[in-house]
Amino acid sequence: MIRRQRPQSSCTQSGFTLLELLIAISIFAIVAVMAMGGYNQLLMQRERASQAMERARVVQRAMTRMVQDFEQLEPRPVRNATATTVDPAVNTNTSSHIVELTHAGWTNPAGVSRSTLQRVGYRLTDGKVYRDYWVVLDHGLNASPVEAVLMDKVQTFTLRFMDWNRQWQTTWPANSTGGPVARRLPLAVEITVKLEDWGEIKRVVEVPG
């Protein structure tokens, strides 16, 4: 009996060697690390951009709030805590605040029985600008203000006041003309805030006569 021999295939089958697998895995790992690094960098940039936008909103709201208060100044003195004398409508002679002032335009959406005038004090404490306000104009010894942080990372917070002789003063009331001392308002107020991250911001607010 004659046995037929199967023809040998000219193509030999072969798989990946261990070295080739290790090289492929190494390349894949390198590419994955590079992709993850780029993704993390993108996330960090997005986070920094979000923080910068939020910081801009905080600073803008704070400056707008201060400008509105000085734009709406009212010549309304208040009785001090002991009710023996009055504090001027705008007063820098205070131990607790950089300035205390009376302004109009205090909104009353709930219809509470109170004045639309508001007594406000600004102070700088631990690098933060606080805006304090009292619920009544003529407050007593036991009346504590409601406080709110306007912005942080503040290095300096200063004010200047233009008197009726058009001279800038660092304190108020100034020794100049312009009506009774307690009711005297400046012609303009210069607000200067120096921030750790933004540098110096300055606003000049004209006070309506």
MILORO-63779 format. One line per field, with one value per residue (C-alpha): x, y, z; residue number from 1. Coordinates in nm, 2 decimals. Layout:
<pts>
east: X,...
north: Y,...
up: Z,...
num: NUM,...
</pts>
This chain:
<pts>
east: 0.00,0.13,0.08,0.03,0.24,0.06,0.23,0.41,0.27,0.51,0.37,0.48,0.25,0.43,0.30,0.44,0.75,0.77,1.00,0.76,0.48,0.68,0.77,0.41,0.30,0.57,0.47,0.11,0.19,0.40,0.12,-0.13,0.08,0.13,-0.24,-0.33,-0.07,-0.23,-0.58,-0.47,-0.31,-0.63,-0.83,-0.58,-0.61,-0.99,-0.98,-0.75,-0.97,-1.28,-1.11,-1.00,-1.35,-1.50,-1.23,-1.32,-1.69,-1.62,-1.40,-1.65,-1.94,-1.74,-1.64,-2.00,-2.14,-1.90,-1.96,-2.34,-2.31,-2.11,-2.33,-2.63,-2.49,-2.75,-2.69,-2.84,-2.64,-2.71,-2.72,-2.42,-2.45,-2.48,-2.74,-2.55,-2.42,-2.46,-2.22,-2.18,-2.35,-2.00,-1.76,-1.40,-1.35,-1.44,-1.23,-1.41,-1.44,-1.25,-1.57,-1.93,-2.19,-2.56,-2.69,-3.03,-3.18,-3.21,-3.45,-3.74,-3.91,-4.07,-4.24,-4.09,-4.17,-3.83,-3.64,-3.50,-3.19,-2.91,-2.61,-2.31,-1.95,-1.65,-1.35,-1.04,-0.97,-0.72,-0.69,-1.07,-1.29,-1.61,-1.93,-2.13,-2.48,-2.72,-3.09,-3.18,-3.01,-2.99,-2.86,-2.79,-2.51,-2.64,-2.70,-2.46,-2.41,-2.48,-2.14,-2.05,-1.72,-1.70,-1.36,-1.03,-0.66,-0.67,-0.35,-0.47,-0.81,-0.80,-1.05,-1.01,-1.28,-1.31,-1.43,-1.62,-1.29,-1.22,-0.93,-0.87,-0.90,-0.81,-1.06,-1.42,-1.59,-1.33,-1.27,-1.43,-1.75,-2.05,-2.32,-2.34,-2.06,-2.27,-2.47,-2.17,-2.11,-1.81,-1.83,-1.66,-1.50,-1.19,-1.18,-0.84,-0.80,-0.47,-0.51,-0.25,-0.33,-0.46,-0.26,-0.42,-0.78,-0.91,-1.26,-1.37,-1.73,-1.92,-2.16,-2.49,-2.54
north: 0.00,0.33,0.61,0.96,1.23,1.55,1.85,2.07,2.43,2.70,2.92,2.84,2.97,3.16,3.36,3.66,3.60,3.70,3.98,4.12,4.11,4.29,4.56,4.60,4.63,4.88,5.10,5.08,5.17,5.47,5.60,5.55,5.74,6.03,6.04,6.04,6.32,6.53,6.46,6.56,6.87,6.96,6.91,7.13,7.41,7.38,7.40,7.70,7.88,7.81,7.94,8.25,8.32,8.27,8.51,8.77,8.74,8.78,9.09,9.24,9.19,9.33,9.65,9.69,9.66,9.93,10.16,10.13,10.21,10.53,10.63,10.63,10.81,10.99,11.28,11.09,11.08,10.81,10.81,10.63,10.33,10.53,10.77,11.07,11.20,11.14,10.98,11.16,11.02,10.93,10.86,10.74,10.82,10.47,10.21,9.91,10.01,10.19,10.38,10.38,10.53,10.57,10.49,10.47,10.20,9.92,9.69,9.55,9.27,9.12,9.45,9.45,9.76,9.93,10.22,10.20,10.36,10.14,10.19,10.01,9.96,9.84,9.68,9.48,9.18,8.90,8.99,9.00,9.30,9.27,9.46,9.49,9.64,9.71,9.63,9.97,10.30,10.42,10.10,10.05,9.88,9.53,9.56,9.35,9.41,9.14,9.07,8.94,8.88,9.07,8.94,8.79,8.81,9.18,9.35,9.71,9.89,10.27,10.55,10.92,11.18,11.49,11.79,12.09,12.27,11.98,11.86,11.50,11.40,11.08,11.12,11.23,11.46,11.70,12.05,12.23,12.38,12.18,12.20,12.08,11.84,11.54,11.57,11.66,11.44,11.44,11.53,11.20,10.89,10.71,10.34,10.17,9.80,9.61,9.24,8.97,8.82,9.12,9.41,9.75,9.83,10.18,10.33,10.69,10.73,11.06,11.13,11.28,11.63
up: 0.00,-0.10,0.16,0.03,0.21,0.29,0.13,0.38,0.41,0.31,0.59,0.94,1.23,1.51,1.81,2.01,2.21,2.57,2.49,2.23,2.48,2.74,2.49,2.39,2.75,2.83,2.53,2.63,2.99,2.88,2.65,2.94,3.18,2.93,2.86,3.23,3.29,3.02,3.16,3.51,3.38,3.20,3.52,3.72,3.46,3.47,3.85,3.85,3.59,3.80,4.12,3.93,3.81,4.15,4.30,4.04,4.13,4.50,4.45,4.21,4.45,4.74,4.55,4.41,4.76,4.90,4.60,4.65,5.02,4.96,4.66,4.89,5.18,5.40,5.64,5.92,6.25,6.50,6.88,7.02,7.24,7.56,7.40,7.54,7.21,6.84,6.60,6.26,5.95,5.82,6.10,6.10,6.47,6.59,6.76,6.60,6.24,5.97,5.89,6.00,5.78,5.72,5.37,5.21,4.99,5.24,5.07,5.26,5.06,5.36,5.46,5.81,6.01,5.99,5.83,5.48,5.62,5.74,5.97,5.83,5.95,5.76,5.92,5.82,6.04,5.97,5.61,5.56,5.49,5.70,5.64,5.96,5.99,6.27,6.24,6.40,6.34,6.71,6.87,7.24,7.43,7.38,7.01,6.81,6.44,6.18,6.01,5.67,5.50,5.17,5.06,5.19,5.11,5.18,5.28,5.32,5.31,5.32,5.25,5.16,5.16,4.95,5.16,5.04,4.96,4.72,4.94,5.02,5.39,5.56,5.84,5.85,5.95,5.82,5.96,5.67,5.56,5.45,5.71,6.07,6.16,6.25,5.92,5.70,5.39,5.16,4.80,4.70,4.86,4.74,4.82,4.79,4.86,4.82,4.76,4.79,4.45,4.25,4.38,4.43,4.34,4.36,4.31,4.34,4.43,4.38,4.66,4.54,4.68
num: 1,2,3,4,5,6,7,8,9,10,11,12,13,14,15,16,17,18,19,20,21,22,23,24,25,26,27,28,29,30,31,32,33,34,35,36,37,38,39,40,41,42,43,44,45,46,47,48,49,50,51,52,53,54,55,56,57,58,59,60,61,62,63,64,65,66,67,68,69,70,71,72,73,74,75,76,77,78,79,80,81,82,83,84,85,86,87,88,89,90,91,92,93,94,95,96,97,98,99,100,101,102,103,104,105,106,107,108,109,110,111,112,113,114,115,116,117,118,119,120,121,122,123,124,125,126,127,128,129,130,131,132,133,134,135,136,137,138,139,140,141,142,143,144,145,146,147,148,149,150,151,152,153,154,155,156,157,158,159,160,161,162,163,164,165,166,167,168,169,170,171,172,173,174,175,176,177,178,179,180,181,182,183,184,185,186,187,188,189,190,191,192,193,194,195,196,197,198,199,200,201,202,203,204,205,206,207,208,209
</pts>
